[in-house]
Amino acid sequence: MLLVLILMFGCGKSPKETQGILFKDDVAFLKQHTNVVVLSGKDKLSQVAVNPDLQGRIMTSTAAGLDGLSFGWINRELIASGQNNSHINAFGGEDRFWLGPEGGQFSIFFKNGVAFDLEHWFTPPPINEGAYDIVTQEEDRIHFRKSMHLVNYSNTEFDLEANRLVRLLDEQEVSGLGIAVPKGVKSVAFQSENKITNIGANAWIKDTGLLSIWILGMFNPSPTTTVVIPFKPGPDTELGPIVNDAYFGKVPADRLVIKEDVLFFKGDGKHRSKIGISPKRVKPFLGSYDAANRVLTIVYLTLPENATDYVNSMWQIQDNPFGGDAVNSYNDGPAAPGAKPLGPFYELESSSPAAALQPGETLAHVHTTMHFQGDEKALNEIARQVLGVEISEIKNVFKSE
């Protein structure tokens, strides 16, 4: 049954298994099958393809115009099929809007009383299928809106409105995040500002479950791609474990290296695994480096001060349903021996705190993605500045001695 489900998910061959699919080719494909919108910066080099038909996803981007490299993973086979899968439509995209929690007694992916397994796991329809309404649209930004009704594992009902503003950032705004773009480096930066509003009659309270905003970016894996996540050092007795690596079984030591204040995780799309960083350990930046294409990817997320309640997405009834992670990374791979992967792809993810909202109240979460492509010496300046590591360390951390 597990193999059948994996096959159902539209496990498309990645169109970028050969390095160098161009942005214009991905845009042409998306235009053939969907209503894609391309946002452009003033220089016309930084561009983003956004898709209202596919839940307002940021599908892919480029730092060098139509002829530049396309950075997002897109499941062409699934999109071209036109089929809807109620488990998950793994369409791809560098920034997709989801909601948590995924597992536990307050899960919105499992119905009351079912087993926490892949057979009973279903992505809520409002974040899995259908178009989002366009509220406003300009050359460099677009605003989406969607009303939703959800029911969690404990049979709590939620009525909410989601608003999602996607926009390109210029170099001055990137500089405001503490990143100076060296000369000669091509770059694209984009942001999704995501808000959920309680439009129901009842308050959302911890006793019956809360929601969170969950943003996931899907990128093309390669043997040379490494995820890098800085974290706050300190004793476990004060800050808790450095990393949760038990989502899909403990991550093997040759795929996860933990140092004093930074960890490295393989993004090769060959081993299904997931890690998470708690709000006590998390920093506002994480990233990855693709050595083959010399692309440094940086994600920046909002971290509200003193927020400690994050929904727990572990697939089990939980002792601490609000002891979840603020940042996650997923590496795709076969879910069972001999099965095909969903993609393959790897993900950089961020979550908002749990949303304890009175009727009419709103919670916001901002997720920013930046790609830098160029000479490794120049990229090294950004890696040291933001991630606290050298490019050479990233490249060599998983090489056998």
SVG drawing of the C-alpha trace seen along z (x, -y; Angstrom):
<svg xmlns="http://www.w3.org/2000/svg" viewBox="-20 -50 61 52">
<polyline fill="none" stroke="black" stroke-width="0.4" points="0.0,0.0 2.8,-2.4 4.4,-1.9 1.1,-2.5 0.6,-5.8 4.1,-7.0 3.4,-6.3 0.1,-8.1 1.8,-11.3 3.1,-12.1 6.7,-11.3 8.0,-13.2 11.5,-13.1 13.1,-16.3 13.5,-18.5 16.8,-19.7 18.7,-16.4 20.9,-17.8 22.3,-21.1 21.1,-24.3 17.4,-24.3 16.7,-27.9 14.0,-30.1 12.4,-30.8 11.9,-27.0 10.2,-26.6 8.0,-29.6 7.1,-28.3 6.1,-25.0 4.0,-26.7 2.2,-28.9 1.3,-25.8 -0.5,-24.2 -1.4,-27.0 -2.0,-30.6 1.5,-31.8 2.4,-35.4 6.0,-36.6 7.1,-39.4 10.2,-41.4 12.6,-43.7 13.7,-47.1 16.7,-45.6 14.6,-42.8 17.2,-40.3 15.6,-39.2 12.3,-37.5 9.9,-35.3 7.2,-33.0 4.1,-32.9 1.1,-30.7 -2.4,-31.7 -3.8,-28.3 -1.4,-26.4 -2.4,-28.0 -0.4,-31.1 3.0,-29.3 6.2,-31.0 7.2,-28.3 10.7,-29.4 13.0,-32.4 16.1,-33.6 18.9,-36.1 19.8,-36.5 16.6,-37.1 14.8,-34.7 18.1,-33.1 19.2,-32.6 19.2,-29.4 15.9,-28.5 16.2,-27.8 12.9,-26.2 12.0,-22.5 8.9,-21.9 7.1,-18.6 6.4,-18.8 4.9,-15.3 2.3,-16.0 1.4,-19.5 1.1,-18.2 -1.2,-15.3 -3.9,-17.7 -4.7,-15.1 -5.6,-16.0 -4.3,-13.8 -6.0,-14.2 -3.0,-13.0 -0.6,-15.7 -0.2,-17.5 3.6,-17.8 3.6,-20.5 6.9,-22.0 7.7,-25.6 10.2,-27.7 7.6,-29.1 4.3,-27.4 1.7,-28.3 0.8,-25.5 -0.6,-25.3 0.4,-23.2 0.4,-21.1 0.9,-18.0 0.7,-15.3 -0.5,-14.9 -3.9,-15.3 -4.3,-18.7 -3.2,-17.7 -5.1,-19.0 -3.6,-16.3 -5.2,-13.3 -8.9,-12.7 -9.9,-11.8 -9.0,-8.3 -7.0,-7.2 -3.4,-5.9 -0.6,-8.3 0.7,-6.7 1.1,-7.7 -2.2,-5.9 -4.3,-8.1 -2.3,-11.4 -4.1,-13.9 -3.1,-17.5 -6.1,-19.8 -7.8,-20.7 -7.5,-24.5 -3.7,-24.2 -3.5,-21.3 -5.7,-22.2 -7.5,-25.0 -6.7,-28.6 -6.2,-31.5 -7.9,-34.8 -5.7,-37.7 -6.5,-40.9 -4.0,-43.2 -1.1,-42.9 1.8,-45.1 5.0,-44.5 7.0,-43.4 4.3,-42.0 1.0,-40.2 -1.5,-39.8 -3.5,-36.5 -6.5,-35.7 -8.2,-32.5 -11.0,-31.6 -10.7,-28.2 -12.6,-25.8 -10.5,-23.2 -11.2,-20.5 -8.4,-19.0 -7.8,-15.5 -9.7,-16.6 -12.7,-17.8 -12.0,-21.5 -13.3,-23.6 -11.4,-26.6 -12.7,-29.3 -10.0,-31.6 -8.9,-33.9 -5.4,-33.7 -3.7,-36.7 -0.4,-36.3 1.6,-39.1 4.5,-38.0 7.1,-40.6 10.6,-41.0 13.2,-42.8 15.9,-45.1 19.5,-45.2 18.8,-48.0 16.2,-45.8 18.6,-42.8 21.2,-45.1 18.7,-45.9 18.7,-42.2 22.5,-42.5 23.6,-41.0 25.8,-43.1 25.8,-41.7 29.4,-41.6 30.1,-43.0 29.8,-40.5 27.4,-38.3 24.0,-37.7 21.1,-37.7 17.4,-37.5 15.4,-38.0 11.7,-37.6 9.5,-37.5 6.1,-36.2 4.2,-38.0 1.6,-35.5 -1.4,-36.3 -4.2,-34.2 -7.2,-35.8 -9.8,-34.1 -13.1,-34.8 -15.1,-32.4 -17.2,-33.0 -14.9,-31.1 -11.5,-31.9 -8.6,-29.6 -7.2,-28.2 -4.5,-25.7 -6.9,-23.2 -8.5,-22.4 -5.6,-23.1 -4.0,-26.0 -2.8,-26.5 0.5,-27.9 1.7,-29.4 4.1,-27.0 6.2,-28.0 8.1,-25.4 10.6,-26.0 11.4,-23.1 14.7,-23.2 16.6,-21.0 18.9,-18.4 22.4,-17.4 25.2,-15.4 27.0,-18.7 24.1,-20.4 24.4,-20.9 21.9,-22.5 23.5,-24.8 21.6,-25.9 23.3,-28.0 21.9,-27.6 22.3,-29.1 24.9,-27.0 24.4,-26.1 23.6,-23.2 20.6,-20.9 19.4,-21.5 18.7,-25.1 17.9,-25.1 16.8,-21.6 18.3,-19.3 20.2,-20.9 18.1,-19.2 15.1,-16.9 16.2,-14.3 13.6,-11.6 10.8,-12.6 11.3,-9.7 13.8,-7.7 17.1,-9.0 19.3,-10.7 22.5,-8.7 25.8,-10.3 27.1,-10.6 24.1,-12.8 24.0,-15.2 27.1,-16.8 26.6,-19.0 29.3,-21.4 29.5,-24.0 27.0,-26.5 26.1,-25.2 24.9,-22.0 25.2,-20.5 22.5,-18.3 22.7,-16.6 20.3,-17.9 20.9,-15.3 17.4,-13.9 18.5,-10.4 17.5,-9.6 14.1,-10.6 14.9,-12.5 13.9,-15.6 15.4,-17.8 14.0,-20.6 15.3,-23.4 13.4,-24.6 12.6,-28.2 15.1,-28.3 17.9,-27.3 16.8,-28.9 18.5,-31.9 16.8,-34.0 18.9,-32.6 19.4,-29.2 20.6,-28.2 22.2,-25.8 25.0,-25.7 25.0,-24.0 28.6,-23.7 28.0,-22.5 26.2,-25.7 27.8,-27.9 24.5,-29.0 24.2,-30.1 20.6,-30.1 19.7,-32.0 16.3,-32.0 15.4,-34.7 12.4,-34.3 10.5,-36.4 11.1,-35.3 8.7,-37.1 10.5,-37.9 9.7,-35.6 7.5,-33.3 7.9,-29.7 4.7,-27.9 5.2,-26.3 3.0,-23.5 4.4,-20.0 4.1,-18.1 5.4,-14.7 3.2,-11.8 2.0,-10.7 -0.1,-11.7 2.1,-14.2 2.9,-15.0 3.9,-18.5 1.8,-19.6 3.3,-23.1 6.9,-22.0 7.5,-22.0 10.1,-23.5 10.5,-27.0 12.8,-25.8 12.9,-22.5 14.7,-21.0 13.5,-17.9 15.5,-15.8 13.5,-13.7 14.1,-10.1 12.3,-6.7 9.8,-6.1 10.3,-2.4 13.0,-0.2 12.5,-0.1 9.9,-3.0 10.3,-6.2 10.8,-9.5 8.2,-12.3 10.6,-14.4 13.4,-14.2 13.9,-17.6 15.1,-19.2 13.3,-21.8 14.0,-24.8 11.0,-25.5 10.0,-28.0 6.9,-28.3 5.1,-30.9 4.3,-30.5 1.0,-28.9 -1.9,-31.3 -4.0,-31.8 -6.4,-34.2 -9.7,-35.8 -12.3,-36.3 -11.1,-39.0 -7.4,-38.8 -4.6,-38.1 -1.1,-36.5 1.6,-37.2 4.7,-35.3 7.3,-36.6 9.6,-34.2 12.3,-35.6 14.3,-33.6 17.5,-34.9 19.8,-33.2 23.3,-34.4 25.2,-33.0 28.8,-33.8 32.5,-33.4 33.0,-31.3 35.4,-33.9 32.6,-36.5 29.9,-34.0 32.2,-33.2 31.8,-36.7 28.0,-36.1 28.4,-32.7 30.7,-33.9 28.6,-37.0 25.2,-35.2 25.9,-31.5 29.1,-31.8 31.0,-29.3 33.3,-29.2 32.2,-27.9 35.2,-25.5 33.8,-24.0 30.4,-23.5 31.9,-21.8 34.1,-19.5 32.0,-18.6 30.6,-15.4 33.7,-14.3 35.3,-11.2 38.8,-11.6"/>
</svg>
